[in-house]
Amino acid sequence: MLVISIRATDKISVAKIVGESLHALQKMVGGFIEIVRPRYLRKPYVMIVNEEGLLHDLPVNNTGSLLYAGITPIVGDVVIMQEGFNDEGEPDLLGLGPAEASSLLAELLHRFAFLDLVE
């Protein structure tokens, strides 16, 4: 499953999650996950963030905060996925296809010139 990872250090990349996705997502954001629906990221895309990031005083994620456009900043590393339905027809978090990941990555790099692409 492909996702877009945006680190609090303004590094962006396409990442591949292998195996059990909840554990992998927790590892990527450094703790319990929370699904955030940002104002400036079109549906069905969502951000996965560290649920306790503010409590742990994680650094502000500039891109995540700009996409979210809320009162509270987004902190720590962010993973972008999409909401949809799994093979059983249940609501779930889904990965991105290769073309979709590439297109969304290009869009984010264009919108946020301060991001550094990490291969």
Buried (B, 14 or more C-beta within 10 A) or exposed (E): BBBBBBBBEEEBBBBEBEEEBEEBBBEBBBBEBEEBEBEEBEEEBBBBBBBBBBEEEBEEBBBBBBBBEEEEBBBBBBBBBBBEEEEEEEEBBBBBEEEBBBEBBEEBBEEBEEBEEEE
